[in-house]
Amino acid sequence: MNMDDTRELLREIDAYVENLFAPSDEVLEAALRDSRRAGLPEINVSPNEGRLLQLLVEIAGARRILEIGTLGGYSAIHFARVLPDDGSLISLEIDEHHAGVARNNVERAGLSDKIEIRVGDAHELLAALVEDGEGTFDLIFIDADKESYPAYLDWSLRLSRPGSLILGDNTIRGGSVLDPKDATARATNEFNERIAKDPGLSSIALPLIRERIDGLTIAKVL
């Protein structure tokens, strides 16, 4: 099988799984459409990954979620839809324009009571969460600037408890982590290696199919 055939097969498999397990709806489509119209980069999680994130919330029984990187709110909507009635999500976004688009998408989804979007540098916002004693989270989803993944892992460990899940998105990056040559790949590789070697974590990096092979690193705090 040549490379073009392999890519087509991957697209077909991705579509097969999406049609079975992650059918979209108008709210999700509108969130993607409005994000695109507002000029946001099209780097949101895939529908299949969105469904995987929801399943992890359900399996973990998560009630309190921290998301590092909001973009247009697409993943936040997925998360919040499966939270219990008293559940909540705090999402951190550095770009005010992105945050505004996300707030509109969240409001249309009827989830403004569950999702709080905080704007600012994630490092400063994470430090404030710790300093203000806002407690721990049941699930932390890291999906922001890749060079900061190791630092975000440090903050996540401080904001978690035994049983918490720490998730890192885009951690295979088309295979660039196999031989990291740029800062992004090196930081992602360091993130994966630290999680894999931490005796306080039970973890795996799960390859995911999109336009290329990417991945989600999943760690449970022991």
C-alpha positions as CSV (number, residue, x, y, z in Angstrom):
1,M,0.0,0.0,0.0
2,N,1.5,3.4,-1.0
3,M,1.4,6.5,1.0
4,D,-1.6,8.0,-0.7
5,D,-3.6,4.8,-0.2
6,T,-2.6,4.8,3.5
7,R,-3.8,8.4,3.9
8,E,-7.1,7.6,2.3
9,L,-7.6,4.5,4.4
10,L,-6.9,6.6,7.6
11,R,-9.5,9.2,6.5
12,E,-12.0,6.4,5.8
13,I,-11.4,4.8,9.2
14,D,-11.7,8.2,11.0
15,A,-15.0,8.9,9.2
16,Y,-16.3,5.4,10.0
17,V,-15.6,5.9,13.7
18,E,-17.0,9.4,13.7
19,N,-20.3,8.3,12.0
20,L,-20.7,5.6,14.5
21,F,-19.7,7.2,17.8
22,A,-19.4,11.0,17.3
23,P,-22.2,12.3,15.1
24,S,-22.1,16.1,15.1
25,D,-25.0,18.4,15.8
26,E,-25.9,22.0,15.0
27,V,-24.4,23.4,18.2
28,L,-21.0,21.8,17.5
29,E,-21.1,22.7,13.8
30,A,-22.0,26.3,14.6
31,A,-19.1,26.5,17.0
32,L,-16.7,25.4,14.3
33,R,-18.3,27.6,11.7
34,D,-18.2,30.8,13.8
35,S,-14.6,30.0,14.9
36,R,-13.6,29.7,11.3
37,R,-15.4,33.0,10.4
38,A,-13.7,34.8,13.2
39,G,-10.3,33.8,11.9
40,L,-9.4,31.3,14.6
41,P,-6.9,28.6,13.5
42,E,-8.6,25.3,12.7
43,I,-6.7,23.3,15.4
44,N,-9.6,22.2,17.5
45,V,-9.9,18.6,18.6
46,S,-11.5,16.2,16.1
47,P,-15.1,14.9,16.7
48,N,-13.7,11.5,17.6
49,E,-11.3,13.0,20.1
50,G,-14.1,15.1,21.5
51,R,-16.0,11.9,22.2
52,L,-13.0,10.2,23.7
53,L,-12.6,13.2,26.1
54,Q,-16.2,12.9,27.1
55,L,-15.8,9.2,27.8
56,L,-12.8,9.9,30.0
57,V,-14.8,12.4,32.0
58,E,-17.5,9.8,32.4
59,I,-15.1,7.0,33.4
60,A,-13.3,9.2,35.9
61,G,-16.5,10.5,37.3
62,A,-15.1,14.0,36.9
63,R,-17.0,17.0,38.4
64,R,-14.4,19.7,38.1
65,I,-12.3,20.2,35.0
66,L,-9.4,22.5,34.1
67,E,-8.7,23.2,30.4
68,I,-5.5,25.0,29.4
69,G,-6.2,26.4,26.0
70,T,-9.8,27.4,25.0
71,L,-9.6,28.4,21.4
72,G,-13.2,28.5,20.2
73,G,-14.7,26.5,23.0
74,Y,-15.3,23.3,20.9
75,S,-13.6,20.9,23.4
76,A,-15.0,22.8,26.4
77,I,-18.5,22.2,25.0
78,H,-17.8,18.5,24.7
79,F,-16.5,18.3,28.3
80,A,-19.3,20.3,29.8
81,R,-22.0,18.3,28.1
82,V,-21.2,15.2,30.1
83,L,-20.5,17.0,33.5
84,P,-23.0,16.4,36.2
85,D,-25.5,19.1,37.2
86,D,-23.1,20.5,39.8
87,G,-20.0,20.1,37.6
88,S,-17.8,23.0,36.4
89,L,-15.0,23.7,34.0
90,I,-12.4,26.5,34.1
91,S,-10.8,27.2,30.7
92,L,-7.7,29.4,30.3
93,E,-7.1,31.4,27.1
94,I,-4.4,33.9,26.4
95,D,-6.2,35.6,23.4
96,E,-9.2,37.9,24.3
97,H,-10.6,37.5,20.7
98,H,-10.5,33.7,21.0
99,A,-12.1,33.9,24.4
100,G,-14.9,36.1,23.0
101,V,-15.7,33.7,20.2
102,A,-15.6,30.8,22.8
103,R,-18.0,32.6,25.1
104,N,-20.5,33.1,22.3
105,N,-20.2,29.4,21.4
106,V,-20.6,28.3,25.0
107,E,-23.7,30.6,25.5
108,R,-25.4,29.2,22.3
109,A,-24.7,25.7,23.7
110,G,-26.5,26.6,26.9
111,L,-23.4,25.9,29.0
112,S,-22.5,29.3,30.4
113,D,-23.4,28.2,33.9
114,K,-20.8,25.4,33.7
115,I,-17.9,27.0,31.8
116,E,-15.8,29.9,33.1
117,I,-13.3,31.3,30.6
118,R,-10.3,33.2,32.1
119,V,-8.2,35.3,29.9
120,G,-4.4,35.8,30.4
121,D,-1.1,34.1,30.3
122,A,-1.7,30.5,31.4
123,H,1.4,30.4,33.6
124,E,0.1,33.4,35.6
125,L,-3.4,32.0,35.7
126,L,-2.2,28.6,36.9
127,A,-0.1,30.3,39.6
128,A,-3.1,32.2,40.7
129,L,-5.2,29.0,41.0
130,V,-2.6,27.6,43.3
131,E,-2.0,30.8,45.3
132,D,-5.7,31.4,45.8
133,G,-6.3,27.9,47.0
134,E,-9.0,27.1,44.4
135,G,-8.5,23.4,45.1
136,T,-7.8,20.5,42.9
137,F,-9.3,19.2,39.6
138,D,-10.6,15.8,38.7
139,L,-9.4,16.2,35.1
140,I,-6.9,18.6,33.5
141,F,-6.7,19.0,29.7
142,I,-3.6,20.6,28.3
143,D,-4.0,21.9,24.8
144,A,-2.0,25.1,24.5
145,D,1.5,26.2,23.3
146,K,3.5,23.0,23.1
147,E,6.8,24.5,24.3
148,S,5.2,25.1,27.7
149,Y,3.9,21.5,28.1
150,P,6.6,20.5,30.7
151,A,5.7,23.6,32.8
152,Y,2.0,22.9,32.4
153,L,2.6,19.4,33.7
154,D,4.3,20.8,36.8
155,W,1.3,23.0,37.5
156,S,-1.1,20.2,36.7
157,L,0.5,18.0,39.3
158,R,0.1,20.7,41.9
159,L,-3.6,21.1,41.0
160,S,-4.4,17.4,40.9
161,R,-5.2,14.7,43.5
162,P,-4.9,10.9,43.6
163,G,-7.3,9.7,40.9
164,S,-7.1,12.9,38.8
165,L,-6.6,12.5,35.1
166,I,-4.0,14.7,33.3
167,L,-4.4,14.8,29.5
168,G,-2.0,16.3,26.9
169,D,-3.2,16.8,23.4
170,N,-1.1,16.7,20.2
171,T,1.7,14.6,21.7
172,I,2.6,12.5,18.7
173,R,2.7,15.3,16.2
174,G,2.9,13.3,13.0
175,G,5.8,11.3,14.5
176,S,8.1,14.3,15.1
177,V,8.5,13.2,18.7
178,L,10.4,10.2,17.4
179,D,13.3,12.4,16.4
180,P,12.6,15.8,17.8
181,K,14.5,18.5,15.9
182,D,12.6,21.7,16.9
183,A,11.5,23.3,20.2
184,T,7.9,22.1,19.9
185,A,8.8,18.5,19.3
186,R,11.5,18.5,22.0
187,A,9.1,20.0,24.6
188,T,6.4,17.4,23.6
189,N,8.9,14.6,23.8
190,E,10.0,15.8,27.3
191,F,6.4,16.0,28.4
192,N,5.8,12.4,27.3
193,E,9.0,11.1,28.8
194,R,8.4,12.8,32.1
195,I,4.9,11.3,32.4
196,A,6.0,7.9,31.3
197,K,8.8,7.8,34.0
198,D,6.9,9.4,36.9
199,P,6.2,6.6,39.4
200,G,3.3,8.7,40.7
201,L,1.5,8.4,37.4
202,S,-0.1,5.5,35.4
203,S,0.0,6.6,31.8
204,I,-0.1,5.9,28.1
205,A,0.2,8.0,24.8
206,L,-2.6,7.0,22.6
207,P,-2.1,7.6,18.8
208,L,-5.1,9.3,17.1
209,I,-6.1,9.5,13.5
210,R,-6.7,12.9,11.9
211,E,-5.2,14.3,8.7
212,R,-2.1,12.7,10.1
213,I,-1.3,10.6,13.1
214,D,-1.3,12.6,16.3
215,G,-1.9,11.6,19.9
216,L,-3.4,12.1,23.3
217,T,-1.2,11.4,26.4
218,I,-3.3,10.1,29.3
219,A,-2.1,10.0,32.9
220,K,-3.8,9.0,36.1
221,V,-2.4,10.4,39.4
222,L,-1.8,7.5,41.8
